[in-house]
Amino acid sequence: MDTIRVARSTAADKDDWLRLWGEWQRHMAGAVPSEVSERSWQLALDPHSKR
């Protein structure tokens, strides 16, 4: 069985996150403006974010 590890995002994760974010958008047949993508990434880095 594979092990899944969950950890807080760090700045070093951004390229991987952008790749996954883009794949999700393609899967959903949609597109998110770059400003929204950047804000979402900043929320992922914010330890106080509940989003």
mmCIF file of the N, C-alpha and C atoms, coordinates in Angstrom:
data_MODEL
# 
_entry.id   MODEL 
# 
loop_
_atom_site.group_PDB 
_atom_site.id 
_atom_site.type_symbol 
_atom_site.label_atom_id 
_atom_site.label_alt_id 
_atom_site.label_comp_id 
_atom_site.label_asym_id 
_atom_site.label_entity_id 
_atom_site.label_seq_id 
_atom_site.pdbx_PDB_ins_code 
_atom_site.Cartn_x 
_atom_site.Cartn_y 
_atom_site.Cartn_z 
_atom_site.occupancy 
_atom_site.B_iso_or_equiv 
_atom_site.pdbx_formal_charge 
_atom_site.auth_seq_id 
_atom_site.auth_comp_id 
_atom_site.auth_asym_id 
_atom_site.auth_atom_id 
_atom_site.pdbx_PDB_model_num 
ATOM 1   N N  . MET A 1 1  ? 0.841   -1.168 0.000   1.00 0.00 ? 1  MET A N  1 
ATOM 2   C CA . MET A 1 1  ? 0.000   0.000  0.000   1.00 0.00 ? 1  MET A CA 1 
ATOM 3   C C  . MET A 1 1  ? 0.895   1.242  0.000   1.00 0.00 ? 1  MET A C  1 
ATOM 4   N N  . ASP A 1 2  ? 0.520   2.245  -0.801  1.00 0.00 ? 2  ASP A N  1 
ATOM 5   C CA . ASP A 1 2  ? 1.254   3.503  -0.849  1.00 0.00 ? 2  ASP A CA 1 
ATOM 6   C C  . ASP A 1 2  ? 0.923   4.355  0.365   1.00 0.00 ? 2  ASP A C  1 
ATOM 7   N N  . THR A 1 3  ? 1.871   5.183  0.751   1.00 0.00 ? 3  THR A N  1 
ATOM 8   C CA . THR A 1 3  ? 1.673   6.109  1.853   1.00 0.00 ? 3  THR A CA 1 
ATOM 9   C C  . THR A 1 3  ? 1.426   7.495  1.285   1.00 0.00 ? 3  THR A C  1 
ATOM 10  N N  . ILE A 1 4  ? 0.455   8.175  1.832   1.00 0.00 ? 4  ILE A N  1 
ATOM 11  C CA . ILE A 1 4  ? 0.159   9.545  1.434   1.00 0.00 ? 4  ILE A CA 1 
ATOM 12  C C  . ILE A 1 4  ? 0.614   10.460 2.559   1.00 0.00 ? 4  ILE A C  1 
ATOM 13  N N  . ARG A 1 5  ? 1.391   11.466 2.203   1.00 0.00 ? 5  ARG A N  1 
ATOM 14  C CA . ARG A 1 5  ? 1.889   12.426 3.186   1.00 0.00 ? 5  ARG A CA 1 
ATOM 15  C C  . ARG A 1 5  ? 1.280   13.787 2.861   1.00 0.00 ? 5  ARG A C  1 
ATOM 16  N N  . VAL A 1 6  ? 0.684   14.410 3.846   1.00 0.00 ? 6  VAL A N  1 
ATOM 17  C CA . VAL A 1 6  ? 0.087   15.734 3.676   1.00 0.00 ? 6  VAL A CA 1 
ATOM 18  C C  . VAL A 1 6  ? 0.931   16.721 4.474   1.00 0.00 ? 6  VAL A C  1 
ATOM 19  N N  . ALA A 1 7  ? 1.337   17.802 3.815   1.00 0.00 ? 7  ALA A N  1 
ATOM 20  C CA . ALA A 1 7  ? 2.150   18.819 4.484   1.00 0.00 ? 7  ALA A CA 1 
ATOM 21  C C  . ALA A 1 7  ? 1.716   20.191 3.990   1.00 0.00 ? 7  ALA A C  1 
ATOM 22  N N  . ARG A 1 8  ? 2.044   21.198 4.739   1.00 0.00 ? 8  ARG A N  1 
ATOM 23  C CA . ARG A 1 8  ? 1.768   22.572 4.315   1.00 0.00 ? 8  ARG A CA 1 
ATOM 24  C C  . ARG A 1 8  ? 2.549   22.886 3.055   1.00 0.00 ? 8  ARG A C  1 
ATOM 25  N N  . SER A 1 9  ? 1.966   23.709 2.219   1.00 0.00 ? 9  SER A N  1 
ATOM 26  C CA . SER A 1 9  ? 2.649   24.164 1.015   1.00 0.00 ? 9  SER A CA 1 
ATOM 27  C C  . SER A 1 9  ? 3.782   25.100 1.398   1.00 0.00 ? 9  SER A C  1 
ATOM 28  N N  . THR A 1 10 ? 4.832   25.064 0.590   1.00 0.00 ? 10 THR A N  1 
ATOM 29  C CA . THR A 1 10 ? 5.931   26.014 0.738   1.00 0.00 ? 10 THR A CA 1 
ATOM 30  C C  . THR A 1 10 ? 6.158   26.664 -0.624  1.00 0.00 ? 10 THR A C  1 
ATOM 31  N N  . ALA A 1 11 ? 6.898   27.741 -0.639  1.00 0.00 ? 11 ALA A N  1 
ATOM 32  C CA . ALA A 1 11 ? 7.174   28.445 -1.896  1.00 0.00 ? 11 ALA A CA 1 
ATOM 33  C C  . ALA A 1 11 ? 7.800   27.509 -2.929  1.00 0.00 ? 11 ALA A C  1 
ATOM 34  N N  . ALA A 1 12 ? 8.570   26.540 -2.480  1.00 0.00 ? 12 ALA A N  1 
ATOM 35  C CA . ALA A 1 12 ? 9.226   25.586 -3.387  1.00 0.00 ? 12 ALA A CA 1 
ATOM 36  C C  . ALA A 1 12 ? 8.230   24.672 -4.098  1.00 0.00 ? 12 ALA A C  1 
ATOM 37  N N  . ASP A 1 13 ? 6.993   24.609 -3.619  1.00 0.00 ? 13 ASP A N  1 
ATOM 38  C CA . ASP A 1 13 ? 5.971   23.745 -4.213  1.00 0.00 ? 13 ASP A CA 1 
ATOM 39  C C  . ASP A 1 13 ? 5.210   24.392 -5.367  1.00 0.00 ? 13 ASP A C  1 
ATOM 40  N N  . LYS A 1 14 ? 5.460   25.658 -5.642  1.00 0.00 ? 14 LYS A N  1 
ATOM 41  C CA . LYS A 1 14 ? 4.626   26.398 -6.580  1.00 0.00 ? 14 LYS A CA 1 
ATOM 42  C C  . LYS A 1 14 ? 4.576   25.770 -7.970  1.00 0.00 ? 14 LYS A C  1 
ATOM 43  N N  . ASP A 1 15 ? 5.702   25.356 -8.532  1.00 0.00 ? 15 ASP A N  1 
ATOM 44  C CA . ASP A 1 15 ? 5.687   24.767 -9.872  1.00 0.00 ? 15 ASP A CA 1 
ATOM 45  C C  . ASP A 1 15 ? 4.826   23.504 -9.925  1.00 0.00 ? 15 ASP A C  1 
ATOM 46  N N  . ASP A 1 16 ? 4.961   22.649 -8.914  1.00 0.00 ? 16 ASP A N  1 
ATOM 47  C CA . ASP A 1 16 ? 4.145   21.432 -8.870  1.00 0.00 ? 16 ASP A CA 1 
ATOM 48  C C  . ASP A 1 16 ? 2.671   21.780 -8.703  1.00 0.00 ? 16 ASP A C  1 
ATOM 49  N N  . TRP A 1 17 ? 2.388   22.759 -7.849  1.00 0.00 ? 17 TRP A N  1 
ATOM 50  C CA . TRP A 1 17 ? 1.008   23.183 -7.634  1.00 0.00 ? 17 TRP A CA 1 
ATOM 51  C C  . TRP A 1 17 ? 0.406   23.736 -8.919  1.00 0.00 ? 17 TRP A C  1 
ATOM 52  N N  . LEU A 1 18 ? 1.164   24.569 -9.639  1.00 0.00 ? 18 LEU A N  1 
ATOM 53  C CA . LEU A 1 18 ? 0.659   25.124 -10.898 1.00 0.00 ? 18 LEU A CA 1 
ATOM 54  C C  . LEU A 1 18 ? 0.363   24.025 -11.913 1.00 0.00 ? 18 LEU A C  1 
ATOM 55  N N  . ARG A 1 19 ? 1.201   22.999 -11.954 1.00 0.00 ? 19 ARG A N  1 
ATOM 56  C CA . ARG A 1 19 ? 0.961   21.876 -12.864 1.00 0.00 ? 19 ARG A CA 1 
ATOM 57  C C  . ARG A 1 19 ? -0.340  21.170 -12.500 1.00 0.00 ? 19 ARG A C  1 
ATOM 58  N N  . LEU A 1 20 ? -0.526  20.860 -11.228 1.00 0.00 ? 20 LEU A N  1 
ATOM 59  C CA . LEU A 1 20 ? -1.755  20.194 -10.789 1.00 0.00 ? 20 LEU A CA 1 
ATOM 60  C C  . LEU A 1 20 ? -2.972  21.090 -10.988 1.00 0.00 ? 20 LEU A C  1 
ATOM 61  N N  . TRP A 1 21 ? -2.842  22.367 -10.700 1.00 0.00 ? 21 TRP A N  1 
ATOM 62  C CA . TRP A 1 21 ? -3.921  23.340 -10.881 1.00 0.00 ? 21 TRP A CA 1 
ATOM 63  C C  . TRP A 1 21 ? -4.344  23.387 -12.342 1.00 0.00 ? 21 TRP A C  1 
ATOM 64  N N  . GLY A 1 22 ? -3.360  23.406 -13.246 1.00 0.00 ? 22 GLY A N  1 
ATOM 65  C CA . GLY A 1 22 ? -3.661  23.411 -14.675 1.00 0.00 ? 22 GLY A CA 1 
ATOM 66  C C  . GLY A 1 22 ? -4.345  22.132 -15.121 1.00 0.00 ? 22 GLY A C  1 
ATOM 67  N N  . GLU A 1 23 ? -3.894  20.993 -14.592 1.00 0.00 ? 23 GLU A N  1 
ATOM 68  C CA . GLU A 1 23 ? -4.529  19.716 -14.932 1.00 0.00 ? 23 GLU A CA 1 
ATOM 69  C C  . GLU A 1 23 ? -5.973  19.688 -14.450 1.00 0.00 ? 23 GLU A C  1 
ATOM 70  N N  . TRP A 1 24 ? -6.212  20.218 -13.263 1.00 0.00 ? 24 TRP A N  1 
ATOM 71  C CA . TRP A 1 24 ? -7.586  20.262 -12.741 1.00 0.00 ? 24 TRP A CA 1 
ATOM 72  C C  . TRP A 1 24 ? -8.459  21.124 -13.642 1.00 0.00 ? 24 TRP A C  1 
ATOM 73  N N  . GLN A 1 25 ? -7.944  22.282 -14.069 1.00 0.00 ? 25 GLN A N  1 
ATOM 74  C CA . GLN A 1 25 ? -8.718  23.155 -14.948 1.00 0.00 ? 25 GLN A CA 1 
ATOM 75  C C  . GLN A 1 25 ? -9.039  22.459 -16.276 1.00 0.00 ? 25 GLN A C  1 
ATOM 76  N N  . ARG A 1 26 ? -8.066  21.759 -16.845 1.00 0.00 ? 26 ARG A N  1 
ATOM 77  C CA . ARG A 1 26 ? -8.326  21.025 -18.095 1.00 0.00 ? 26 ARG A CA 1 
ATOM 78  C C  . ARG A 1 26 ? -9.368  19.942 -17.873 1.00 0.00 ? 26 ARG A C  1 
ATOM 79  N N  . HIS A 1 27 ? -9.267  19.225 -16.765 1.00 0.00 ? 27 HIS A N  1 
ATOM 80  C CA . HIS A 1 27 ? -10.233 18.174 -16.442 1.00 0.00 ? 27 HIS A CA 1 
ATOM 81  C C  . HIS A 1 27 ? -11.650 18.748 -16.342 1.00 0.00 ? 27 HIS A C  1 
ATOM 82  N N  . MET A 1 28 ? -11.759 19.929 -15.752 1.00 0.00 ? 28 MET A N  1 
ATOM 83  C CA . MET A 1 28 ? -13.062 20.565 -15.565 1.00 0.00 ? 28 MET A CA 1 
ATOM 84  C C  . MET A 1 28 ? -13.488 21.351 -16.803 1.00 0.00 ? 28 MET A C  1 
ATOM 85  N N  . ALA A 1 29 ? -12.655 21.344 -17.843 1.00 0.00 ? 29 ALA A N  1 
ATOM 86  C CA . ALA A 1 29 ? -12.923 22.071 -19.092 1.00 0.00 ? 29 ALA A CA 1 
ATOM 87  C C  . ALA A 1 29 ? -13.180 23.552 -18.819 1.00 0.00 ? 29 ALA A C  1 
ATOM 88  N N  . GLY A 1 30 ? -12.333 24.114 -17.979 1.00 0.00 ? 30 GLY A N  1 
ATOM 89  C CA . GLY A 1 30 ? -12.479 25.517 -17.642 1.00 0.00 ? 30 GLY A CA 1 
ATOM 90  C C  . GLY A 1 30 ? -11.136 26.208 -17.609 1.00 0.00 ? 30 GLY A C  1 
ATOM 91  N N  . ALA A 1 31 ? -11.178 27.454 -17.266 1.00 0.00 ? 31 ALA A N  1 
ATOM 92  C CA . ALA A 1 31 ? -9.962  28.251 -17.136 1.00 0.00 ? 31 ALA A CA 1 
ATOM 93  C C  . ALA A 1 31 ? -10.169 29.268 -16.023 1.00 0.00 ? 31 ALA A C  1 
ATOM 94  N N  . VAL A 1 32 ? -9.143  29.462 -15.242 1.00 0.00 ? 32 VAL A N  1 
ATOM 95  C CA . VAL A 1 32 ? -9.175  30.406 -14.140 1.00 0.00 ? 32 VAL A CA 1 
ATOM 96  C C  . VAL A 1 32 ? -8.207  31.540 -14.485 1.00 0.00 ? 32 VAL A C  1 
ATOM 97  N N  . PRO A 1 33 ? -8.632  32.796 -14.336 1.00 0.00 ? 33 PRO A N  1 
ATOM 98  C CA . PRO A 1 33 ? -7.721  33.913 -14.615 1.00 0.00 ? 33 PRO A CA 1 
ATOM 99  C C  . PRO A 1 33 ? -6.448  33.813 -13.763 1.00 0.00 ? 33 PRO A C  1 
ATOM 100 N N  . SER A 1 34 ? -5.350  34.279 -14.305 1.00 0.00 ? 34 SER A N  1 
ATOM 101 C CA . SER A 1 34 ? -4.065  34.179 -13.599 1.00 0.00 ? 34 SER A CA 1 
ATOM 102 C C  . SER A 1 34 ? -4.106  34.883 -12.247 1.00 0.00 ? 34 SER A C  1 
ATOM 103 N N  . GLU A 1 35 ? -4.887  35.968 -12.125 1.00 0.00 ? 35 GLU A N  1 
ATOM 104 C CA . GLU A 1 35 ? -4.984  36.665 -10.839 1.00 0.00 ? 35 GLU A CA 1 
ATOM 105 C C  . GLU A 1 35 ? -5.628  35.768 -9.778  1.00 0.00 ? 35 GLU A C  1 
ATOM 106 N N  . VAL A 1 36 ? -6.619  34.999 -10.180 1.00 0.00 ? 36 VAL A N  1 
ATOM 107 C CA . VAL A 1 36 ? -7.295  34.084 -9.259  1.00 0.00 ? 36 VAL A CA 1 
ATOM 108 C C  . VAL A 1 36 ? -6.353  32.939 -8.889  1.00 0.00 ? 36 VAL A C  1 
ATOM 109 N N  . SER A 1 37 ? -5.619  32.443 -9.852  1.00 0.00 ? 37 SER A N  1 
ATOM 110 C CA . SER A 1 37 ? -4.643  31.374 -9.578  1.00 0.00 ? 37 SER A CA 1 
ATOM 111 C C  . SER A 1 37 ? -3.600  31.853 -8.576  1.00 0.00 ? 37 SER A C  1 
ATOM 112 N N  . GLU A 1 38 ? -3.081  33.054 -8.775  1.00 0.00 ? 38 GLU A N  1 
ATOM 113 C CA . GLU A 1 38 ? -2.069  33.592 -7.857  1.00 0.00 ? 38 GLU A CA 1 
ATOM 114 C C  . GLU A 1 38 ? -2.650  33.792 -6.465  1.00 0.00 ? 38 GLU A C  1 
ATOM 115 N N  . ARG A 1 39 ? -3.865  34.303 -6.374  1.00 0.00 ? 39 ARG A N  1 
ATOM 116 C CA . ARG A 1 39 ? -4.505  34.487 -5.059  1.00 0.00 ? 39 ARG A CA 1 
ATOM 117 C C  . ARG A 1 39 ? -4.735  33.142 -4.376  1.00 0.00 ? 39 ARG A C  1 
ATOM 118 N N  . SER A 1 40 ? -5.132  32.148 -5.140  1.00 0.00 ? 40 SER A N  1 
ATOM 119 C CA . SER A 1 40 ? -5.331  30.804 -4.582  1.00 0.00 ? 40 SER A CA 1 
ATOM 120 C C  . SER A 1 40 ? -4.025  30.255 -4.045  1.00 0.00 ? 40 SER A C  1 
ATOM 121 N N  . TRP A 1 41 ? -2.942  30.480 -4.780  1.00 0.00 ? 41 TRP A N  1 
ATOM 122 C CA . TRP A 1 41 ? -1.631  30.014 -4.319  1.00 0.00 ? 41 TRP A CA 1 
ATOM 123 C C  . TRP A 1 41 ? -1.237  30.739 -3.027  1.00 0.00 ? 41 TRP A C  1 
ATOM 124 N N  . GLN A 1 42 ? -1.463  32.029 -2.970  1.00 0.00 ? 42 GLN A N  1 
ATOM 125 C CA . GLN A 1 42 ? -1.125  32.780 -1.758  1.00 0.00 ? 42 GLN A CA 1 
ATOM 126 C C  . GLN A 1 42 ? -1.934  32.278 -0.561  1.00 0.00 ? 42 GLN A C  1 
ATOM 127 N N  . LEU A 1 43 ? -3.186  31.930 -0.785  1.00 0.00 ? 43 LEU A N  1 
ATOM 128 C CA . LEU A 1 43 ? -3.996  31.358 0.297   1.00 0.00 ? 43 LEU A CA 1 
ATOM 129 C C  . LEU A 1 43 ? -3.440  30.006 0.745   1.00 0.00 ? 43 LEU A C  1 
ATOM 130 N N  . ALA A 1 44 ? -2.932  29.227 -0.205  1.00 0.00 ? 44 ALA A N  1 
ATOM 131 C CA . ALA A 1 44 ? -2.350  27.928 0.153   1.00 0.00 ? 44 ALA A CA 1 
ATOM 132 C C  . ALA A 1 44 ? -1.112  28.108 1.037   1.00 0.00 ? 44 ALA A C  1 
ATOM 133 N N  . LEU A 1 45 ? -0.398  29.198 0.868   1.00 0.00 ? 45 LEU A N  1 
ATOM 134 C CA . LEU A 1 45 ? 0.797   29.458 1.665   1.00 0.00 ? 45 LEU A CA 1 
ATOM 135 C C  . LEU A 1 45 ? 0.476   30.091 3.028   1.00 0.00 ? 45 LEU A C  1 
ATOM 136 N N  . ASP A 1 46 ? -0.687  30.697 3.154   1.00 0.00 ? 46 ASP A N  1 
ATOM 137 C CA . ASP A 1 46 ? -1.055  31.421 4.366   1.00 0.00 ? 46 ASP A CA 1 
ATOM 138 C C  . ASP A 1 46 ? -1.463  30.448 5.467   1.00 0.00 ? 46 ASP A C  1 
ATOM 139 N N  . PRO A 1 47 ? -0.677  30.374 6.544   1.00 0.00 ? 47 PRO A N  1 
ATOM 140 C CA . PRO A 1 47 ? -1.004  29.423 7.615   1.00 0.00 ? 47 PRO A CA 1 
ATOM 141 C C  . PRO A 1 47 ? -2.294  29.759 8.351   1.00 0.00 ? 47 PRO A C  1 
ATOM 142 N N  . HIS A 1 48 ? -2.811  30.974 8.167   1.00 0.00 ? 48 HIS A N  1 
ATOM 143 C CA . HIS A 1 48 ? -4.044  31.393 8.849   1.00 0.00 ? 48 HIS A CA 1 
ATOM 144 C C  . HIS A 1 48 ? -5.266  31.253 7.947   1.00 0.00 ? 48 HIS A C  1 
ATOM 145 N N  . SER A 1 49 ? -5.071  30.872 6.706   1.00 0.00 ? 49 SER A N  1 
ATOM 146 C CA . SER A 1 49 ? -6.186  30.747 5.779   1.00 0.00 ? 49 SER A CA 1 
ATOM 147 C C  . SER A 1 49 ? -7.035  29.526 6.116   1.00 0.00 ? 49 SER A C  1 
ATOM 148 N N  . LYS A 1 50 ? -8.311  29.690 6.053   1.00 0.00 ? 50 LYS A N  1 
ATOM 149 C CA . LYS A 1 50 ? -9.238  28.576 6.291   1.00 0.00 ? 50 LYS A CA 1 
ATOM 150 C C  . LYS A 1 50 ? -9.839  28.117 4.967   1.00 0.00 ? 50 LYS A C  1 
ATOM 151 N N  . ARG A 1 51 ? -9.348  28.634 3.845   1.00 0.00 ? 51 ARG A N  1 
ATOM 152 C CA . ARG A 1 51 ? -9.898  28.315 2.533   1.00 0.00 ? 51 ARG A CA 1 
ATOM 153 C C  . ARG A 1 51 ? -9.186  27.162 1.908   1.00 0.00 ? 51 ARG A C  1 
# 
